[in-house]
């Protein structure tokens, strides 16, 4: 928990500087700190405080709705999310300010966690497998919901921009957005897996709501 407090302090210091880059680096720093905390912390402690699950929610550990969005166990999971956060988050921060970026990240985290829990709750009655394994009790973690909100807001704002998939294949932003949302809908329909389509869709909804509000401002 000390590592998370240090990361939050670092984030506040960066945030008070009112620079988009500072908030992006602060968020990345918090994610990296929790990644290393997985290496030295108690597995039970980390599951109880840095993963989202029906069990944690029912036990009153509501902070996991947010802390799970700073939590990664696998390096490639962390790397892919932080790359998306860096490139797209910097753009959102420069357009609307560091405070807006931070709020969008946290809103995306909450949206992703809520959708994840709702999906687990809805599949609970039929999730028992042959050996009694209950898929609704499987926990989740990662910044994907939060980062998805940031990426898709960029897409909604600039649908004609060109993005490069895997830094090689050029595609219009609107097509990339459709692929992201379509893939996540397919994941939910087929029963999820290692990647939570429901959490991603929660972030997508936050992006859509943010886009609608921005259009109202304009």
N, C-alpha and C positions, 0 to 999 in steps of 0.2 A: 504494500500500500504506500510505502514511503516513496517508491519510484514514481507512482502515479501522482502523488502530491508534488514531487519535484517537477514533474512534467507540466502539471497544471500551473505551478508557479512560473515556470519558464514561458508557458503559453501566455499567461497574463502579462508578463513583462514585455513580451513581443507584441501582444495585442495593444498595450498602452502606447506603444510607439506609433500606432495607427498606420502601419504599413502592411499591404497585402502579403508581401513576401514574408514578413515576420510571422503572421498568423499561419500561413502555409507551413513554414519551417517549424513553428511551434506544434502544430497538429502532427506533422511527420515525427517530430521528436517524441511526442507522447506515445505514438504508435510503436516507435522503435524501443522506447523504454519498457513498454509492456511486453513486447516480443522477448526482450532479454529477461524480464521478470519471470516468464514461463520457464526459463532455463534454471532459475535459482529458487523459485518459490515452491511452496507445497502444491502438488497437483490438485488436492482437494480444495485448498484456498482459492486457487485460480479458477477452478470450475464453479465455485460458489460465488465468485465476485467478478469474473471477467468472461462469463458465457451466459447467453440468454437461453432460458428453458422454461417449460411450464412448471417444473419443480421449483426453480428459483423464484419465479413470479408468485407462485402460491405460498412460498415460504416468506414472502415479504421483502425479498432482495430486489427491490424495484430499481436500484441504481444500476443493475445489470442491463437495463434497457439502453443505457448510454455507454457504460464501460465496455460492453461487448464490442462496440464500434471502434475501440482502440486496441483490440486484442487479436493477435495472429500467432499461430503456432508454427506454421510452415513459412519458410523464407520467400518462396515464390508467390504465395498469397499476399504477404506483406508488400513485396516489391511491386506487383501489378497494381495494387490499390494505391500505393504511394506515388507511382508514376502518373496515374490518372489524377490524383489529388494535386500533384505539383503543376501539371500542365493546365488542367482545366480550372483548378482552384485559383491559381494566380490570375487567370483571366477574369473570373467572377469577382475576385477581390479588387482588381483594378477598376472594374466597371462600377461596382456598387459599394465598395469599401470593405475594410477588414471585419467590421462588426457584422455586416450582412453575411459575409462568407462563413464566419464562425456560427452564426445562427442557422444558416442553411445546412452546415455539416451536422449540427446537433439535431435539427429537425429531420434530416434524412436518416440519422441514426435511430431516432424514435420511431419514425415511420417504418423503417425496415424491421425493427424489433417487434412492433405491434402487428405488422402483417405476418411475420414469422410465427408469433404466438397464436394468432388467429388461425393460421393454416394448420398448425399442430393441434389446436383445440378441435378444429373441424374434422380432422382425419382420425382423432383419438378413438372414436367408437369402432372403426374398421381397420385399425392399424396393427392388430395383433397378428404376428406371423405364425408359421407352423410350429415353431419352438417357443412361442409365447413372447417373442421379442416385440416390444412396443415402440414403433418408430416415432410416435408422438412425443416420447420422452427424450429423443435425441437433441442435445443442445446445439447452439450455433454461436459463431463468433466471426468477427471481421468487420472492416470498414466499408464493405461493398454497398450497403444501403445508403450510407452517407455520401460516398463517392459517386454512386449512381445518380443521386439527386443533383450533384454538382455537374456531372458530365451532361446529363439530359437537359438541364437548364441551359447550358451552352448550346446544345442542339436545337432546342425550341427557339432560342433567341436568334441564332444564325443558321437556319436550315440549309442555306446554300453554300456554306463553307465546305472546304474539302479537308477531310481527315484521312490519315494513313493508318490502315489496319496493319499491325505488326511492323509499323514504320516503313511499309513497302507499298501496300495496295491502296491507291487513292479511291475514296468513295465520298459522295455527298453526305453532309451531316444528317440530313433527313433520312437517308437510307440506313446509315449506321444506327440512328435512333430506332428506326423500325426493326432492325435486326436485333438490337438489344432487348427491346420490349417483347418482340415475338419469341425470341429464344427463352426468355424468362417465363412467358405464358406456357410454352411447351414444357419447360421443366416442371412447373406446377402441375400441369395436366398428367404428366407421366409419373408423378410421385416424388419429385425432388431428387436428391442424391447428395453428392458431396458439396454441390453448389446450390444455395437456396434461392430459387426463383422468386419465392414469395417476399423475401427480404429485399431483393432488388426492386420488385414492383412497388413496395412501400416507399422506397427512395424515388421511384419514378413518379408516384402520385405527389410527393412533396415538390418535385420539380415542376409538375404541371400546375399545381396550386400557386407556386411562386411565379411562374410565367404569367398566369392569369392576372395575378395582382400587379405585376410589372406593366402589363398591357393596360390595366385600368389606370395606373399612374400616368401613362403616356396619353 
